[in-house]
Amino acid sequence: MAYMTQNLAVTQPLMDRFAALRAEFSHRRAQRTEAERVFRELSMMTEYELTDLGISRHSIRDIAAEAGRRI
């Protein structure tokens, strides 16, 4: 007769790694969502509004990426 044993010492670190991976995935998704929101919002502004804020249209993508990284 064969017996099956479960080694919790191996299982728990694996579960911790999956939890960390899931947390990292959620964090990156939140960063991407924020960057997309900022990009969309700035892209809808007129040249006058952007100039008033001191932003050039060419730097919108960089500003959006930085906003996403700050989350």
Phi, psi and omega in degrees: 000135181259145179243142178251129177242150179250127180264100182291337179295331179270322184293317184297313177299326178295317178295323177296321178294320177295320178296318178294321178296318179295318178297319178296319178298315179296320180295315179294324177295319177296320177298315181296319180297317179295317179298318179295321180295314180295317179300314181297317181295315180290326180294333181279349181284153177280167178300322180298314180296318179295318179296321178299326178274352181080030182242133173268153181298331181288339183263004182300315182298319179293319179295318179296319179296319178295321178297322178293322180291335184281357178282000000 
